[in-house]
Amino acid sequence: MESMNTTEINHPETNSGELYNKACGFLPGGISRNTVFRLPHPYYLKSASGCYLKDIDGNEYIDFANNMAALIHGHAHPAIEAAVIEQLKRGTACTFATEAEFKLAELLCNRVEGFEKIRFVNSGTEAVMAMIKAARAFTGRPKMAKAEGAYHGTYDFAEVSQTSNPSNWGSIDSPQSNPQVFGTPAGVTDNVVVFPFNDIEKTIAILDKHAGQIACVVVDPIPHRVGLVEATPEFIEAIYQWTRKNNALMVFDEVVTFRTNYGGAQQNYSCKPDLTALGKIIGGGFPVGAVTGRSDIMKIMDPREPKVLFPLSGTFSANPMTMTAGRVAMELFDNETVVKLNHLTQKAIEQIKEAVRVADVPVSITGAGSMFRIHLRQNPPATYREAYQSKEITRLIDQLLDYLLINEKIIMVNTCSCMFSTAITMKEVDRLTQGLLNGFKIIKPELEKMLK
């Protein structure tokens, strides 16, 4: 397929373009988040409410990305807004503890059985980092294990193998530990063990080679970058039993997946993680992270202990603005609301599958709860290597997302994923379905040619 013509995608000179040119003089690439970068320029927010965004050029969009799954109630929810404004009048952050911190801690610990104690930080990355460091401090071991391709934030150990590709990922029996950032010390990759997601036999064989050195096995139960495929109960059970046998910890990254059930994705499994990293929705739209789990492990952070193995602090950790917003957001996200949102998301998936049939394109969908990912392949991927996208497929996905953004005024995550909020209704779902149908028809000729 030729590149989309100017009648399909048009990039006019806009206020956003002018602002971007100025921003490039002060910010590397003109932005602080590479995820918002796009050519010829990023779009700039004017206002947001519910599931709609307006940019400074006067365009209105339906938001199915919700700031990378962080906004479970969409933008500017009235109850969250009112609570935050009231807290703003009382102060934003100080070197005192706050009642707001206790209230969110109490809510989350009462919500999930395995959340015995909790510590708040400022991002999902920081939560995973704290979780890994806690596992090291508790066990006295240096190594961690993670699934190939899984995204766990930007901590140098956690991001190993995040973008492994056919040129460097090695044998599936022993996946290569590849650094994400140029200049990462070899000591980092040497202490990260990489295993193939959902492959019990290969994973256990790999872990066995490092038994006695592994502090924790990190699992995202529905890893977005791996393909948004759920971990099987058998896989989780096998890892759990291995960690019991080898005195290691099984820890979950639920920064994204906590939205999928009232008790998070771990609700689906009979065995529970020793520690869990949280983020995104528990902040109610504000920066947040948390590490939670067994009391005996969390005790290593307790300043009352004779020897504090892991002194954890942070200037803005548990600030009352975030704690207040998070508490209200999670109170609103009760069991009935979770079930309702998941049901709406499933209806959206069913409609999109019908659009796939009507367009007659080789497209599949994976996901769980209130999130799903669209793959330009006939059968849904089961592994990271199956979900891996060539440059040609990536370019075609970018074209589809460009079409949706510019022509249909629909925002999706840049992996061609949707993360629903409670602000979305069937009206928006119908818009999404029709937009995708139109987009599928446009990319169909080149997609079929690529997959021959």
Buried (B, 14 or more C-beta within 10 A) or exposed (E): BEEBEEEEBEBEEBEBBEBBEEBEEEEEEBBEEEEBEBEEBBBBBBEBBBBBBBBBBEBEBBBBBBBBBBBBBBBBBEBBBEBBEEBEEEEEBEEEEBEBBEBBBEBBBEBBEBBBBBBBBBBBBBBBBBBBBBBBBBBEBEBBBBBBBBBBBBBBBBBBBBBBEEEEBBEBEBBBBBBBEEEBEEEBBEBBBBBBBBBBEBBBEBBEEBEEBBBBBBBBBBBBBBBBBBBBEEBBBBBBEBBEEBEBBBBBBBBBBBBBBBBBBBBBBEBBBBBBBBBBBBBBBBBBBBBBBBEEBBBBBBEEEEEBBBEBEBEBBBBBBBBBBBBBBBBBBEEEBBEEBBEBBBEBBEBBBEBBEEBEBBBBBBBBBBBBBBBBBEEBBBBBBBBBBEEBBBBBBBBBBBBBBBBBBBBBBBBBBBBBBBBBEEEBBEBBBBBBBBBBBBBBEBBEEBEE
